[in-house]
Amino acid sequence: MAGRPVILIVDDEHASLAAMHEALTRRFGADYRVVAGSSGAEGLVLLEGMKAGGEDVALIVADQWMPGMEGNAFLTRSLALAPGAKRILLVAWGDRTASHTILRGCALGDLDNYLYKPWTPPEVHLYPLVNEFLAEWTRIYRPAMELVRVVGNRHSPRSNEIRELLIRHFVPYGFYDSESEGAARLLQARGLEPRPEPIVILVDGSALVDPSNAELSDALGGSAADHVCDVAVVGAGPAGLAAAVYAASEGLRTLVVERYAVGGQAGASSLIRNYLGFPRGITGTELAQRAYEQAWLFGAKYVFAREVVGLRAHGTERILTLSDGRELVARAVVVATGARYRQLGVPAIDRSEGRSVFYSTFIEQEFVRDLELAVVGGGNSAGQAAVYLARFAKRVTLIVRANTLAKGMSNYLVRQVRHLPNIDVRLGSEVVDADGPVRIERLSVRGPDGKVETIPARLVFVLIGASPHTDWLAGTVERDDRGYLLTGRNVTTTSANVRSPLSFETSMPGVFAIGDVRYGGLPRVASAVGDGAMVARQIHEYLEQEAGTLDEVLVEMPEAEEDLACPARF
Ligand SMILES: Cc1cc2nc3c(=O)[nH]c(=O)nc-3n(C[C@H](O)[C@H](O)[C@H](O)COP(=O)(O)OP(=O)(O)OC[C@H]3O[C@@H](n4cnc5c(N)ncnc54)[C@H](O)[C@@H]3O)c2cc1C
């Protein structure tokens, strides 16, 4: 029995508890120890025992309506005893109050997902979802297949960067702390000496000592050597991946250049809950991986771990310079390089990104209802966020570094902020720390007098600006004063161009901007993907108008690729 991770079910209704225990034991019993508890209190005792016995808990399912301790309260308390377990709330079909509890619980990091009861037949309503939850847990805690092995110091930042890169690329790997016996055995078997730098052992047994991201990516076979394409997409976030899917599926030779890993900002999101068609949410890594594979199947190729550092026009050709000195020649370019939200640089805040800390207010109202929140920032976006959140929240503390709101905020917003009784403005103040027993509950704020005060805040919205990744386009393509790329009607400098730019086209004909990097772009995964779909159509239009007919473009393609890449034409 020892060694099998635990699935814990807690429900006060005896018949439903017994049925789920039986169903899960039947399906998962060989690999998991399925345990049942009939109340929150009993569940906590069971978890304490598991913790004391060193058992891994993979999944906790708790019924919402239990006397004494409701399911969501139990799941919150279970965090301290089994922090890695997936926490699932069991709710009744038709329970109208459930969505509020689920959304709030997910926003606060108290639970990961939900199941409905009754769930018969289990093949339809229970097993597929439990399988998914267990797969997510296993991916993190029980990676069995090791295509790559990393030997390194577990505290070394570079070791951790390499691990993150492998995770973001969905490469199954094993990590061996350099002090461990396993690491010594691995190195000895290959005649390698221990080193302070990380060593990566590949599936063919060859080893890379302290590889750069580019060396690692090339060794894993991730990068194409192509120099010529119809469309070069810069950036493999949701916008770039969507552009690649649609451009490649519509028959254009598509090359995606990404300086780091697929997924962009979305790839760093632990759960995207507001993307159409995923009511239970989807991790950013999973969404990105699916899109990456989809574009690849349609014929798109990738160059990873290279940054695009320059762009120039030569007749109808658009030439991109990569950080390794290579040049790519494209007929059209899609810039999908996104933006980076400025962080506070307070470790406790930065660590809670996506759980208690957000960089925009795309969060649903239900998440914030009746909570005490903090908004950090003194610009219009912070002011708008405070006003919007104050409609639902119990109290919003607006923390502003400047000594006056008028310095960064429009007049009308200053009036609104001042007018709302549940917005508390702290001027000349900055966040210096955050804490809470399990997740953020309080902020330490240093005021103008230098004194540090604690304020309650269950969610923190950091709105201190974003920087689009466009420095490499300075002086080449028109940007606004914050660096966002102007497109369509917003372009003012189309001097040599006889026609107006298409709606996603920048000041350089044939160069398009989509997603977060575009002026006016909405920072959402869905809008980035929508931009990607639409830009493919505009590239066709551009190529037809500016660089010959579409037929000519397709004729140039090798036959095999054309077959694979053109389902839209049949
Ligand atoms: C923590 C977090 C959680 C979020 N959660 C949600 C959510 O739940 N729902 C939602 O709708 N939105 C969410 N967002 C917002 C959403 O992720 C972004 O709006 C979306 O990712 C924008 O997509 P993009 O492709 O335009 O840019 P990005 O995702 O930023 O991707 C840009 C890519 O370009 C690459 N790149 C940059 N410069 C270069 C260069 N010179 N050469 C090559 N490559 C380059 C970057 O490495 C990156 O991979 C979240 C954002 C964050 C930060």
The ligand as an SDF file (V2000), in Angstrom:
LIG
                    3D

 53 58  0  0  0  0  0  0  0  0999 V2000
    0.0130   36.0000  -14.8140 C   0  0  0  0  0  0  0  0  0  0  0  0
   -0.9310   36.3280  -15.9510 C   0  0  0  0  0  0  0  0  0  0  0  0
   -2.1770   35.7020  -15.9910 C   0  0  0  0  0  0  0  0  0  0  0  0
   -3.0580   36.0010  -17.0200 C   0  0  0  0  0  0  0  0  0  0  0  0
   -4.2640   35.3700  -17.0240 N   0  0  0  0  0  0  0  0  0  0  0  0
   -5.1510   35.6340  -18.0060 C   0  0  0  0  0  0  0  0  0  0  0  0
   -6.4270   35.0080  -18.0210 C   0  0  0  0  0  0  0  0  0  0  0  0
   -6.7540   34.2250  -17.1390 O   0  0  0  0  0  0  0  0  0  0  0  0
   -7.2590   35.3140  -19.0440 N   0  0  0  0  0  0  0  0  0  0  0  0
   -6.9310   36.1890  -20.0430 C   0  0  0  0  0  0  0  0  0  0  0  0
   -7.7260   36.3910  -20.9560 O   0  0  0  0  0  0  0  0  0  0  0  0
   -5.7380   36.8130  -20.0470 N   0  0  0  0  0  0  0  0  0  0  0  0
   -4.8490   36.5530  -19.0620 C   0  0  0  0  0  0  0  0  0  0  0  0
   -3.6430   37.2110  -19.0350 N   0  0  0  0  0  0  0  0  0  0  0  0
   -3.3350   38.1500  -20.1420 C   0  0  0  0  0  0  0  0  0  0  0  0
   -2.8910   37.3320  -21.3670 C   0  0  0  0  0  0  0  0  0  0  0  0
   -1.9580   36.3490  -20.9700 O   0  0  0  0  0  0  0  0  0  0  0  0
   -2.2730   38.2460  -22.4160 C   0  0  0  0  0  0  0  0  0  0  0  0
   -3.2260   39.1970  -22.7880 O   0  0  0  0  0  0  0  0  0  0  0  0
   -1.8570   37.4210  -23.6540 C   0  0  0  0  0  0  0  0  0  0  0  0
   -0.8830   36.4460  -23.3070 O   0  0  0  0  0  0  0  0  0  0  0  0
   -1.2790   38.3250  -24.7390 C   0  0  0  0  0  0  0  0  0  0  0  0
   -0.8360   37.5100  -25.7790 O   0  0  0  0  0  0  0  0  0  0  0  0
    0.2770   37.9940  -26.8200 P   0  0  0  0  0  0  0  0  0  0  0  0
    0.5430   36.8190  -27.6850 O   0  0  0  0  0  0  0  0  0  0  0  0
   -0.1310   39.2590  -27.4300 O   0  0  0  0  0  0  0  0  0  0  0  0
    1.5740   38.3460  -25.9540 O   0  0  0  0  0  0  0  0  0  0  0  0
    2.4460   37.4940  -24.9380 P   0  0  0  0  0  0  0  0  0  0  0  0
    1.6200   36.4450  -24.2970 O   0  0  0  0  0  0  0  0  0  0  0  0
    3.1290   38.4780  -24.0970 O   0  0  0  0  0  0  0  0  0  0  0  0
    3.5150   36.7550  -25.8660 O   0  0  0  0  0  0  0  0  0  0  0  0
    4.5390   37.4570  -26.5070 C   0  0  0  0  0  0  0  0  0  0  0  0
    5.6780   36.4950  -26.8350 C   0  0  0  0  0  0  0  0  0  0  0  0
    6.6350   37.1740  -27.6380 O   0  0  0  0  0  0  0  0  0  0  0  0
    7.9400   36.8060  -27.2260 C   0  0  0  0  0  0  0  0  0  0  0  0
    8.8470   37.8850  -27.6320 N   0  0  0  0  0  0  0  0  0  0  0  0
    8.8980   39.1570  -27.1490 C   0  0  0  0  0  0  0  0  0  0  0  0
    9.8350   39.8800  -27.8120 N   0  0  0  0  0  0  0  0  0  0  0  0
   10.3970   39.0450  -28.7150 C   0  0  0  0  0  0  0  0  0  0  0  0
   11.4120   39.1980  -29.7100 C   0  0  0  0  0  0  0  0  0  0  0  0
   12.0330   40.3810  -29.9210 N   0  0  0  0  0  0  0  0  0  0  0  0
   11.7660   38.1200  -30.4550 N   0  0  0  0  0  0  0  0  0  0  0  0
   11.1190   36.9170  -30.2870 C   0  0  0  0  0  0  0  0  0  0  0  0
   10.1450   36.7190  -29.3610 N   0  0  0  0  0  0  0  0  0  0  0  0
    9.7720   37.7780  -28.6050 C   0  0  0  0  0  0  0  0  0  0  0  0
    7.8010   36.6640  -25.7160 C   0  0  0  0  0  0  0  0  0  0  0  0
    8.8510   35.8460  -25.1780 O   0  0  0  0  0  0  0  0  0  0  0  0
    6.4220   36.0140  -25.5950 C   0  0  0  0  0  0  0  0  0  0  0  0
    6.5140   34.6010  -25.6220 O   0  0  0  0  0  0  0  0  0  0  0  0
   -2.7200   36.9380  -18.0360 C   0  0  0  0  0  0  0  0  0  0  0  0
   -1.4660   37.5550  -17.9940 C   0  0  0  0  0  0  0  0  0  0  0  0
   -0.5770   37.2670  -16.9710 C   0  0  0  0  0  0  0  0  0  0  0  0
    0.7680   37.9510  -16.9390 C   0  0  0  0  0  0  0  0  0  0  0  0
  1  2  1  0
  2  3  1  0
  2 52  2  0
  3  4  2  0
  4  5  1  0
  4 50  1  0
  5  6  2  0
  6  7  1  0
  6 13  1  0
  7  8  2  0
  7  9  1  0
  9 10  1  0
 10 11  2  0
 10 12  1  0
 12 13  2  0
 13 14  1  0
 14 15  1  0
 14 50  1  0
 15 16  1  0
 16 17  1  0
 16 18  1  0
 18 19  1  0
 18 20  1  0
 20 21  1  0
 20 22  1  0
 22 23  1  0
 23 24  1  0
 24 25  2  0
 24 26  1  0
 24 27  1  0
 27 28  1  0
 28 29  2  0
 28 30  1  0
 28 31  1  0
 31 32  1  0
 32 33  1  0
 33 34  1  0
 33 48  1  0
 34 35  1  0
 35 36  1  0
 35 46  1  0
 36 37  1  0
 36 45  1  0
 37 38  2  0
 38 39  1  0
 39 40  1  0
 39 45  2  0
 40 41  1  0
 40 42  2  0
 42 43  1  0
 43 44  2  0
 44 45  1  0
 46 47  1  0
 46 48  1  0
 48 49  1  0
 50 51  2  0
 51 52  1  0
 52 53  1  0
M  END
$$$$
